[in-house]
């Protein structure tokens, strides 16, 4: 992407918080043609009553500022990337927050929805279990929608299928906890977790092979591709996407922001 004076104005003014409207309208600047972006910004400046002489002065000021503070460029590009992600997430939120029947933790009728992409083979997902449990305990209005994303190991998919079968029997939370409390996924550990969760294993085995289960896993993979998720855990709440074991505090802050929104 060509870096132009007009784009520099947008980056610096946007970073300073004085061009919120421009950023909202042009959050995809990182993927647009630079000349087209220049024309759009020039129009915005003209509408703001900034003439050619003033623009020249702004460009000189911006160039000087960027040379003195080059650290703002990665920050600005991170902002752009976050906005692009939010733009991709927005049209998916309704479907994303609609759980596979029963695959929910916390309050099924909760007003705030946290979506977690998880894999039973994921070490970071395992370490996040306590964070989610604490969130559920301290936020009675929180609904945690689990999206099984079995991408780490060959054993991930059988575990995910059993998880969805547990959800169909109303035993998802118990299976989820038993699975992450036990050994890594294997035929033995999956069976042990199913037993601990009180699942009818014969019915679960049959259910796990149904087309609807396969379709759910494919749907989750599709969501992940569209959102650029390539690992677990990943989280969506209130239009914000986070990846990795971000910790209870970051999750709570996101939940609080979603509740206010």
C-alpha positions, 0 to 999 in steps of 0.5 A, a space after each residue: 500500500 502506498 503511504 500518502 500525505 492524506 493517508 498520514 493525516 487520517 492515521 494521525 488524526 484518527 489516532 488522536 481521536 479527532 476523526 472518529 466519523 472518518 474512521 467509522 466510514 473508512 475502516 477498510 483503508 488497509 485494503 483499499 487502493 491508496 489513490 481512492 483513499 486519498 480522494 475520499 479523505 480529500 473530500 472529507 477535508 473539503 467538507 470540513 472547510 480545510 483549504 489547500 493551504 491548510 492541507 499543506 500545513 497539516 501534511 507538513 505537521 503530520 510528516 514531522 509528527 510521524 518522523 518523531 513518533 514512528 511508533 504510532 504506525 503499528 498502533 494505527 494499523 492494529 486499529 485498522 485490523 481490529 476495525 476490519 475484524 469487527 466489520 466481518 464479525 457484525 453480519 455473523 453475530 446473530 448466527 454466531 451467538 445462536 448455539 447448537 442446542 444445549 452447547 451453552 454454559 452459564 445462563 441459557 437466557 442470559 442477556 450478555 453472550 460470550 462465544 468461545 471457540 474451543 478444542 478439547 485437545 487445546 492446552 490453552 482452552 484447558 487453562 481458560 476453563 477456570 476463567 470461564 467458570 469464574 465469569 459465569 459465577 460472577 455474571 449471572 446474566 452471562 450466556 457462554 455459547 460454545 463452538 466446537 472447533 476440532 482442529 488440533 489433533 485427530 482425537 479432537 473431532 471425536 471429542 467434539 462430536 461427543 460434546 455435541 451429543 452431550 449437549 443434546 442430552 442436556 449434559 454439555 456442561 458436565 461433559 465439558 468439565 469432565 473432558 477438560 479435567 481428565 486426560 487429553 482426548 482419546 477413546 478412553 478419556 472421551 468414554 470416561 468423561 461421558 460416563 462421569 457426565 452421566 451420558 447415555 453413551 449408546 444414544 450419544 454414539 448414534 447421535 454423534 454420527 448424525 448429519 446435523 453434528 457434521 454440519 455443526 462442525 463445518 459451520 464452526 470451521 466456516 465461522 473461523 475462516 470468515 473471522 480469520 481464527 486459526 487457533 483456540 481459544 477464540 472469543 467473541 463478545 459484544 462485536 469484539 473478537 479476541 484470540 488466545 488465553 486472554 485471561 479472566 480480567 480481559 474477558 470480564 472487561 469485554 463482558 462489561 463493555 458488551 453489557 453497557 453496549 
